[in-house]
Amino acid sequence: MKTILLLGLGKVGTLVGILLSERYKVTAVSHIPSPYDVDLPFDLLIEDVRDSDKLWALIKKHDAVFSALPYNFNESIVKICVAENTHYFDLSEDVPTTQLIQKLSETSDAILVPQCGLAPGYIGIIGAHLANKFTKLRDIELRVGALPRYPNGQMAYSFTWSPAGVVNEYINDAEVIHNGKRKTVSSLDGLEHINIEGQEFEAFSTSGGLGTMCETYEGKVDTLNYKTMRYPGHAQLMRFFLYELLLKNDRKLAEDILTEAKPPVQDDVVYIYAVVEGWKGEKLEREEYFKACYPMKLGDKTWRAISWTTAASAVAVVDMVADGLLAQKGFIKQEDIAWEKLIKTRTGSYFLE
């Protein structure tokens, strides 16, 4: 794997391209230049990725494709990759798209690795790492919050991540294992309170954060869930916005309103929190992982926490595939990726800093 086609140059895609280009020949495709004032160490083509003929011709010239586009673009991209036996990676949180990719992998010689970001992605790798320490599992509870470090306003939020992705995960149902049974629950429900070193948070169900973990752990746990962490009061306001004002029926309008109202801040924080309970032999025990991630300087630029945590995990997975540390054909689940090996890669090691 020497040449990679990067699709999308947004808040995360730009850094993914920079990190990938340290090892691979990268060509990026975007309908606009990068939003960041940085020198791009890779070729950039200004093209419309919805032009399937141009996209197909570009994909044929590369060993792998990395999609950093909103989830709704990925179905058509991965179908081309499968037809051309081109390896595929993405950052998607969208469950139906991932299910399609998993089905397509059954007849593909390519490596297909969706959900290579933070949640889904790194949080599932951490959850599986903790779960592997037990002989019998009871609960796996995973939490991630990508937040402004100094919030203001009632919503106490800013869109450092894709507004389309946030709206999608707030509206679609979330998959869980509850009382030993795999089921779906409504996003924005299951509200709970978390206190971390004196700071109050709320957490609630959102779609996609578990990736394929419910399939993997069905029949092995009593409880498995993923919840998004926010500052208190956020969930109630989003329920009002999406359901009482019926913005759920017009996702594009909802995205536009939220993007205009809550632009990204530079000084953000990402909280990663995982709890696993079960038995080690005859003894009931609990394992926890917590990390607060802040903006990091890479090269001459300081990158938001949400950008580097997402990009670092994603690029680490690409490197692990290239180094033969993961399967060389078919669908790869995030929970099958060994955390101990990921943090030894050049970008996975960022999580140890």
SVG drawing of the C-alpha trace seen along z (x, -y; Angstrom):
<svg xmlns="http://www.w3.org/2000/svg" viewBox="-43 -32 50 51">
<polyline fill="none" stroke="black" stroke-width="0.4" points="0.0,0.0 1.9,-3.0 -0.6,-5.4 -3.7,-6.7 -6.5,-8.8 -7.9,-11.0 -11.5,-12.3 -12.4,-15.4 -10.3,-18.1 -12.3,-19.2 -11.4,-19.7 -10.1,-16.1 -9.3,-15.2 -6.6,-17.8 -4.6,-16.4 -5.2,-12.8 -3.7,-13.7 -0.7,-15.4 0.0,-12.4 -0.5,-9.9 1.8,-11.8 4.7,-11.2 4.7,-7.6 2.5,-7.3 2.0,-9.1 -1.2,-11.0 -3.5,-12.7 -6.5,-14.6 -9.7,-15.4 -12.0,-18.2 -14.5,-20.6 -12.8,-23.5 -9.2,-24.1 -8.4,-23.1 -10.0,-25.3 -6.6,-25.5 -3.7,-27.8 -1.1,-25.2 1.3,-24.0 -0.2,-20.7 2.5,-18.1 0.4,-16.2 -1.3,-16.9 -4.7,-18.5 -7.4,-18.1 -10.4,-20.5 -13.1,-18.2 -16.7,-17.3 -16.6,-13.8 -20.2,-13.3 -18.9,-12.9 -18.7,-9.1 -16.8,-8.8 -14.0,-11.0 -14.0,-9.4 -13.8,-5.9 -10.9,-6.9 -9.0,-8.3 -9.7,-5.3 -8.3,-2.9 -4.9,-4.7 -4.5,-4.2 -3.9,-1.3 -6.3,-2.6 -9.0,-5.2 -9.5,-7.1 -12.8,-8.9 -13.0,-11.8 -16.3,-12.9 -19.7,-13.1 -21.2,-9.6 -23.8,-10.0 -21.1,-10.0 -19.5,-6.7 -21.9,-4.2 -21.1,-5.0 -17.3,-5.3 -17.0,-1.9 -18.9,-0.2 -16.2,-1.5 -13.5,-0.3 -14.9,3.2 -15.3,3.3 -11.6,2.3 -10.3,4.3 -9.0,1.0 -8.5,0.9 -11.0,-1.4 -11.0,-3.3 -13.4,-5.9 -14.4,-7.9 -18.2,-7.1 -20.5,-6.8 -23.4,-5.7 -24.7,-2.3 -26.5,-1.4 -23.4,-2.3 -21.2,-0.2 -23.6,2.8 -23.4,2.4 -19.6,2.4 -19.6,5.5 -21.9,7.3 -19.8,6.1 -16.7,7.5 -18.0,11.0 -17.1,11.1 -14.2,8.6 -10.4,9.2 -9.9,5.6 -9.4,4.6 -12.4,2.6 -12.0,0.7 -14.8,-1.7 -15.3,-3.7 -11.5,-4.5 -12.1,-7.6 -12.6,-8.3 -16.2,-7.1 -16.6,-4.7 -13.0,-3.8 -10.5,-4.4 -13.2,-4.0 -14.1,-0.5 -10.4,0.5 -10.1,-0.7 -13.3,1.2 -12.1,4.4 -8.6,4.0 -10.2,3.8 -12.7,6.6 -9.8,8.9 -8.6,8.8 -11.6,10.7 -12.5,14.4 -16.3,13.5 -17.9,10.1 -20.8,8.3 -20.8,4.7 -19.0,2.6 -19.9,-1.1 -18.1,-3.5 -18.3,-7.4 -16.7,-10.1 -17.2,-13.8 -15.8,-16.3 -16.4,-19.7 -15.4,-23.3 -13.0,-23.7 -14.6,-26.9 -18.4,-26.6 -20.9,-29.4 -24.6,-29.6 -27.3,-27.2 -26.3,-24.6 -22.6,-24.7 -21.3,-23.3 -19.5,-24.1 -19.3,-22.1 -15.6,-21.1 -16.9,-17.9 -19.0,-17.4 -22.5,-19.0 -24.0,-16.4 -22.5,-13.6 -23.7,-15.1 -27.3,-15.5 -27.2,-11.9 -26.1,-10.4 -28.7,-12.4 -31.6,-11.3 -30.8,-7.6 -31.5,-4.9 -28.6,-3.5 -27.8,0.1 -27.1,1.6 -27.1,4.8 -29.5,4.6 -30.3,7.4 -28.3,9.6 -30.4,8.8 -29.3,6.9 -31.8,4.1 -32.1,0.4 -32.9,-2.6 -33.7,-6.2 -30.8,-8.6 -30.9,-11.5 -32.4,-9.1 -30.8,-7.2 -29.6,-10.4 -27.1,-9.9 -24.8,-12.2 -21.0,-11.8 -18.6,-13.7 -14.9,-13.7 -12.6,-15.5 -15.4,-17.8 -16.7,-18.6 -20.3,-17.7 -21.3,-16.1 -24.4,-14.4 -24.3,-11.4 -26.9,-10.1 -27.3,-7.5 -26.3,-8.4 -26.1,-6.3 -23.0,-4.6 -20.5,-4.9 -20.3,-1.2 -19.6,-0.4 -19.9,3.4 -19.4,4.2 -23.0,5.4 -22.5,8.1 -19.2,9.0 -20.3,9.2 -23.8,10.5 -24.3,13.4 -21.1,12.4 -22.3,9.4 -25.4,8.3 -24.9,4.6 -23.1,2.9 -23.7,-0.8 -22.1,-3.9 -23.1,-7.4 -22.0,-10.9 -20.8,-13.2 -22.0,-16.9 -22.3,-19.7 -25.5,-19.5 -28.7,-20.7 -27.5,-19.9 -29.7,-16.9 -32.9,-18.7 -32.2,-21.6 -31.4,-19.2 -34.6,-17.2 -36.6,-20.5 -34.7,-21.5 -35.1,-18.2 -38.4,-17.0 -40.6,-19.8 -39.5,-22.1 -39.4,-19.1 -36.0,-19.9 -35.5,-16.1 -37.5,-16.2 -35.0,-18.5 -31.5,-17.5 -29.9,-19.9 -31.7,-22.9 -30.8,-21.6 -27.1,-21.3 -27.1,-24.8 -28.7,-26.4 -26.4,-24.7 -23.3,-25.4 -24.2,-29.1 -25.1,-29.2 -22.2,-27.2 -19.0,-27.6 -16.0,-25.6 -13.6,-26.8 -9.9,-26.4 -9.5,-25.4 -11.4,-22.2 -11.1,-19.0 -11.9,-15.4 -12.8,-13.1 -12.5,-9.4 -13.9,-7.2 -14.4,-3.4 -15.6,-1.1 -15.7,2.7 -16.9,5.1 -16.7,8.8 -14.9,11.7 -11.3,12.6 -11.5,16.2 -13.9,16.2 -13.4,12.5 -15.7,9.7 -13.6,6.7 -13.8,3.4 -11.3,1.9 -11.4,-1.8 -9.7,-4.0 -9.9,-7.8 -8.0,-10.4 -8.6,-14.1 -7.1,-15.2 -6.3,-18.8 -5.1,-20.6 -1.6,-19.3 1.1,-21.0 2.1,-18.9 4.7,-20.5 4.1,-24.2 0.4,-24.1 -1.7,-23.4 -4.5,-21.1 -7.8,-20.8 -8.2,-17.8 -11.0,-16.3 -8.9,-16.6 -5.7,-14.9 -7.5,-12.2 -9.6,-11.2 -6.8,-11.4 -4.2,-9.7 -6.3,-6.6 -7.3,-6.5 -3.8,-6.8 -2.5,-4.2 -5.0,-1.7 -3.8,-2.4 -0.2,-1.8 -1.2,1.4 -2.8,2.7 0.3,1.7 2.6,3.4 0.6,6.7 -0.5,6.4 -4.2,6.7 -6.1,8.9 -5.1,8.5 -8.5,9.1 -12.1,8.4 -13.8,6.4 -11.9,5.3 -13.8,4.5 -12.3,1.8 -12.6,4.1 -10.3,6.6 -7.5,4.0 -5.0,4.5 -4.6,1.4 -1.1,2.4 0.0,2.5 -1.9,-0.6 -0.2,-2.8 3.2,-1.6 2.5,-3.1 3.8,-6.5 0.5,-8.3 -1.1,-5.9 1.7,-6.9 0.1,-10.4 -2.5,-8.9 0.4,-8.3 1.5,-11.9"/>
</svg>
